[in-house]
Amino acid sequence: MSKRATESNLTGVAMYQMVRERLGALVGGVLGAVRRRAARRDAGMVTSEYAMGIVAAVAFAVVLYKVVTSGTVSAELQGIVKGALDARM
C-alpha cells in the first residue's frame, strides 16, 4: 500500500497525530539550525576573546622584557645570579 493511500484512510485522531509529528520534525529542524547558527556566533566571540587575551599577554611580555633588560634591573639580576653561583654549599 502506498504512503498516499495510507494517509487518505487515516481517522481524525491518527491524522492529527501524523500532522503533529511532521510539524514537530519541521520545527525541530528549524530550531536546530537556529541553535547551530547561534553556537557559531558564540564560538566567534570566544575566539575574539582569546585573541584579546593573547594581545594583552604579548603586551605584558614586551613591558616585562623592557623592564628586565633595563640597566638597573639587569645589573641587579646579574648580582643575584652571581651571588647564587658563588654560594658555598
Backbone as a printed PyTorch tensor [residue, N CA C, xyz], in Angstrom:
tensor([[[ 0.8560, -1.1810,  0.0000],
         [ 0.0000,  0.0000,  0.0000],
         [ 0.9010,  1.2440,  0.0000]],

        [[ 0.5720,  2.2310, -0.8070],
         [ 1.3970,  3.4300, -0.9010],
         [ 1.1640,  4.3390,  0.3140]],

        [[ 2.1080,  5.2440,  0.4700],
         [ 2.0100,  6.1750,  1.5960],
         [ 0.7770,  7.0730,  1.4570]],

        [[ 0.4940,  7.5080,  0.2260],
         [-0.6700,  8.3630, -0.0120],
         [-1.9640,  7.6360,  0.3180]],

        [[-2.0600,  6.3890, -0.0660],
         [-3.2700,  5.6140,  0.2180],
         [-3.4410,  5.4470,  1.7170]],

        [[-2.3370,  5.2530,  2.4420],
         [-2.4100,  5.0980,  3.8940],
         [-2.8730,  6.4070,  4.5270]],

        [[-2.3510,  7.5320,  4.0490],
         [-2.7240,  8.8310,  4.6070],
         [-4.2070,  9.1380,  4.3570]],

        [[-4.7400,  8.7300,  3.2270],
         [-6.1390,  9.0410,  2.9320],
         [-7.1010,  8.1940,  3.7530]],

        [[-6.6560,  7.0750,  4.2960],
         [-7.5030,  6.1960,  5.0900],
         [-7.4050,  6.4680,  6.5960]],

        [[-6.6930,  7.5240,  7.0010],
         [-6.5000,  7.7930,  8.4240],
         [-7.7540,  8.3740,  9.0590]],

        [[-7.9350,  8.0660, 10.3410],
         [-9.0380,  8.6630, 11.0930],
         [-8.6150, 10.0600, 11.5290]],

        [[-9.5110, 10.7880, 12.1130],
         [-9.2160, 12.1470, 12.5730],
         [-8.0920, 12.1930, 13.5940]],

        [[-8.1110, 11.2770, 14.5610],
         [-7.0720, 11.2470, 15.6020],
         [-5.7300, 10.8740, 15.0050]],

        [[-5.7290,  9.8710, 14.1460],
         [-4.4740,  9.4370, 13.5250],
         [-3.9090, 10.5450, 12.6380]],

        [[-4.7680, 11.2550, 11.9230],
         [-4.3300, 12.3530, 11.0720],
         [-3.7270, 13.4690, 11.9340]],

        [[-4.3770, 13.7640, 13.0460],
         [-3.8760, 14.7840, 13.9630],
         [-2.4800, 14.4070, 14.4560]],

        [[-2.3140, 13.1480, 14.8600],
         [-1.0170, 12.6960, 15.3630],
         [ 0.0560, 12.7660, 14.2800]],

        [[-0.2810, 12.3740, 13.0650],
         [ 0.6680, 12.4160, 11.9680],
         [ 1.0850, 13.8570, 11.6620]],

        [[ 0.1090, 14.7530, 11.6000],
         [ 0.4020, 16.1600, 11.3250],
         [ 1.2730, 16.7400, 12.4450]],

        [[ 0.9360, 16.3910, 13.6590],
         [ 1.7040, 16.8970, 14.8030],
         [ 3.1650, 16.4140, 14.7540]],

        [[ 3.3650, 15.1380, 14.3930],
         [ 4.7180, 14.6010, 14.2800],
         [ 5.5040, 15.3060, 13.1830]],

        [[ 4.8580, 15.5070, 12.0460],
         [ 5.5550, 16.1650, 10.9370],
         [ 5.8890, 17.6140, 11.2630]],

        [[ 4.9610, 18.3260, 11.8880],
         [ 5.2400, 19.7100, 12.2840],
         [ 6.3490, 19.7670, 13.3340]],

        [[ 6.3030, 18.7940, 14.2560],
         [ 7.3570, 18.7400, 15.2730],
         [ 8.7240, 18.5270, 14.6520]],

        [[ 8.7900, 17.6470, 13.6530],
         [10.0590, 17.4060, 12.9660],
         [10.5130, 18.6600, 12.2190]],

        [[ 9.5690, 19.3400, 11.5780],
         [ 9.8940, 20.5580, 10.8420],
         [10.3850, 21.6440, 11.7850]],

        [[ 9.6500, 21.8930, 12.8550],
         [10.0320, 22.9280, 13.8200],
         [11.3450, 22.5530, 14.4970]],

        [[11.5080, 21.2680, 14.8280],
         [12.7580, 20.8230, 15.4430],
         [13.9460, 21.0550, 14.5330]],

        [[13.7550, 20.8210, 13.2360],
         [14.8250, 21.0590, 12.2760],
         [15.1760, 22.5340, 12.1760]],

        [[14.1620, 23.3850, 12.1710],
         [14.3910, 24.8310, 12.0970],
         [15.0710, 25.3220, 13.3720]],

        [[14.5790, 24.8700, 14.5190],
         [15.1850, 25.2910, 15.7810],
         [16.6150, 24.7800, 15.9090]],

        [[16.8600, 23.5740, 15.4110],
         [18.2220, 23.0380, 15.4370],
         [19.1720, 23.8960, 14.6170]],

        [[18.7080, 24.3470, 13.4490],
         [19.5330, 25.2180, 12.6030],
         [19.8030, 26.5470, 13.2950]],

        [[18.7980, 27.0930, 13.9550],
         [18.9720, 28.3560, 14.6840],
         [19.9840, 28.1710, 15.8090]],

        [[19.8880, 27.0530, 16.5200],
         [20.8370, 26.7870, 17.6050],
         [22.2590, 26.6410, 17.0770]],

        [[22.3980, 25.9530, 15.9330],
         [23.7370, 25.7810, 15.3560],
         [24.3210, 27.1300, 14.9450]],

        [[23.4970, 27.9910, 14.3470],
         [23.9720, 29.3240, 13.9670],
         [24.3700, 30.1220, 15.1970]],

        [[23.5870, 30.0290, 16.2580],
         [23.9080, 30.7510, 17.4980],
         [25.2050, 30.2240, 18.0890]],

        [[25.4230, 28.9270, 18.0210],
         [26.6580, 28.3480, 18.5420],
         [27.8570, 28.8500, 17.7570]],

        [[27.7060, 28.9860, 16.4490],
         [28.8160, 29.5050, 15.6430],
         [29.1060, 30.9520, 16.0100]],

        [[28.0760, 31.7500, 16.2470],
         [28.3060, 33.1390, 16.6410],
         [29.0220, 33.1850, 17.9780]],

        [[28.6180, 32.3450, 18.9300],
         [29.2790, 32.3210, 20.2270],
         [30.7240, 31.8780, 20.0970]],

        [[30.9800, 30.9150, 19.2210],
         [32.3450, 30.4390, 19.0230],
         [33.2180, 31.5740, 18.5080]],

        [[32.6810, 32.4150, 17.6360],
         [33.4350, 33.5590, 17.1310],
         [33.7530, 34.5450, 18.2370]],

        [[32.7960, 34.7420, 19.1210],
         [33.0440, 35.6610, 20.2250],
         [34.1080, 35.1040, 21.1510]],

        [[34.0760, 33.8190, 21.3930],
         [35.0810, 33.2090, 22.2550],
         [36.4490, 33.3510, 21.6060]],

        [[36.5250, 33.1590, 20.2930],
         [37.7860, 33.2980, 19.5750],
         [38.3040, 34.7240, 19.6910]],

        [[37.4280, 35.6970, 19.5850],
         [37.8800, 37.0890, 19.7020],
         [38.3550, 37.3840, 21.1230]],

        [[37.7260, 36.7600, 22.1050],
         [38.1830, 36.9560, 23.4780],
         [39.5700, 36.3510, 23.6740]],

        [[39.8060, 35.1650, 23.0880],
         [41.1470, 34.5770, 23.1470],
         [42.1620, 35.4870, 22.4610]],

        [[41.7820, 36.0600, 21.3230],
         [42.6870, 36.9510, 20.6000],
         [43.0420, 38.1640, 21.4560]],

        [[42.0490, 38.7290, 22.1290],
         [42.3350, 39.8800, 23.0050],
         [43.2450, 39.4720, 24.1640]],

        [[43.0390, 38.2750, 24.7020],
         [43.9020, 37.7720, 25.7690],
         [45.3350, 37.5990, 25.3010]],

        [[45.5080, 37.0960, 24.0790],
         [46.8590, 36.9250, 23.5300],
         [47.5270, 38.2710, 23.3180]],

        [[46.7800, 39.2390, 22.7950],
         [47.3360, 40.5830, 22.5930],
         [47.7680, 41.1770, 23.9340]],

        [[46.9540, 41.0150, 24.9590],
         [47.3040, 41.5420, 26.2830],
         [48.5350, 40.8260, 26.8440]],

        [[48.6270, 39.5100, 26.6430],
         [49.7790, 38.7490, 27.1360],
         [51.0560, 39.1780, 26.4220]],

        [[50.9800, 39.4140, 25.1210],
         [52.1560, 39.8650, 24.3680],
         [52.5700, 41.2620, 24.8260]],

        [[51.6050, 42.1270, 25.0400],
         [51.9220, 43.4750, 25.5230],
         [52.5950, 43.4150, 26.8870]],

        [[52.0860, 42.5520, 27.7700],
         [52.7070, 42.3960, 29.0910],
         [54.1220, 41.8410, 28.9560]],

        [[54.3120, 40.8870, 28.0470],
         [55.6390, 40.3070, 27.8410],
         [56.6270, 41.3520, 27.3390]],

        [[56.1740, 42.2380, 26.4620],
         [57.0510, 43.3020, 25.9490],
         [57.4480, 44.2470, 27.0790]],

        [[56.4940, 44.6340, 27.8890],
         [56.7990, 45.5260, 29.0210],
         [57.7610, 44.8440, 29.9900]],

        [[57.4960, 43.5800, 30.3030],
         [58.3730, 42.8400, 31.2040],
         [59.7790, 42.7170, 30.6210]],

        [[59.8960, 42.4600, 29.3290],
         [61.2000, 42.3590, 28.6700],
         [61.9500, 43.6820, 28.7780]],

        [[61.2480, 44.7820, 28.5330],
         [61.8910, 46.1070, 28.6180],
         [62.3820, 46.3800, 30.0360]],

        [[61.5940, 46.0050, 31.0300],
         [61.9880, 46.2330, 32.4290],
         [63.1900, 45.3670, 32.7860]],

        [[63.1460, 44.0940, 32.4130],
         [64.2240, 43.1740, 32.7810],
         [65.5220, 43.5210, 32.0750]],

        [[65.4460, 44.0100, 30.8380],
         [66.6730, 44.3370, 30.1050],
         [67.1600, 45.7600, 30.3660]],

        [[66.4690, 46.5060, 31.1890],
         [66.9560, 47.8430, 31.5220],
         [68.2340, 47.7160, 32.3640]],

        [[69.0370, 48.7450, 32.3650],
         [70.3480, 48.6960, 33.0250],
         [70.2830, 48.3390, 34.5000]],

        [[69.4510, 48.9990, 35.2690],
         [69.3810, 48.7910, 36.7140],
         [68.9120, 47.3870, 37.0580]],

        [[67.8400, 46.9650, 36.4640],
         [67.2870, 45.6440, 36.7650],
         [68.2430, 44.5590, 36.2880]],

        [[68.8450, 44.7490, 35.1240],
         [69.7790, 43.7660, 34.5940],
         [70.9750, 43.6020, 35.5400]],

        [[71.4920, 44.6990, 36.0470],
         [72.6190, 44.6410, 36.9760],
         [72.2210, 43.9170, 38.2680]],

        [[71.0440, 44.1920, 38.7840],
         [70.5700, 43.5170, 39.9960],
         [70.3930, 42.0210, 39.7780]],

        [[69.7990, 41.6520, 38.6370],
         [69.6160, 40.2330, 38.3300],
         [70.9570, 39.5220, 38.1790]],

        [[71.9230, 40.1710, 37.5350],
         [73.2500, 39.5720, 37.3880],
         [73.9060, 39.3950, 38.7530]],

        [[73.7210, 40.3690, 39.6460],
         [74.2650, 40.2660, 41.0080],
         [73.6410, 39.1030, 41.7670]],

        [[72.3350, 38.9060, 41.6260],
         [71.6440, 37.8120, 42.2980],
         [72.1560, 36.4630, 41.7830]],

        [[72.2660, 36.3440, 40.4640],
         [72.7270, 35.0950, 39.8740],
         [74.1770, 34.8200, 40.2720]],

        [[75.0240, 35.8340, 40.2250],
         [76.4200, 35.6680, 40.5930],
         [76.5420, 35.2500, 42.0620]],

        [[75.7490, 35.8630, 42.9340],
         [75.7560, 35.5090, 44.3430],
         [75.2770, 34.0660, 44.5610]],

        [[74.2960, 33.6290, 43.7970],
         [73.7980, 32.2740, 43.9180],
         [74.8290, 31.2630, 43.4270]],

        [[75.5490, 31.6070, 42.3460],
         [76.5610, 30.6900, 41.8300],
         [77.8120, 30.6310, 42.7070]],

        [[78.1340, 31.7150, 43.3940],
         [79.3070, 31.7560, 44.2610],
         [79.0190, 31.2460, 45.6670]],

        [[77.7840, 30.9220, 45.9660],
         [77.4080, 30.4910, 47.3080],
         [78.0910, 29.1690, 47.6550]],

        [[78.4240, 29.0190, 48.9090],
         [79.0200, 27.7840, 49.4040],
         [77.9360, 26.7790, 49.7230]],

        [[78.1950, 25.5510, 49.3990],
         [77.2250, 24.5060, 49.7100],
         [77.7170, 23.6290, 50.8220]]])
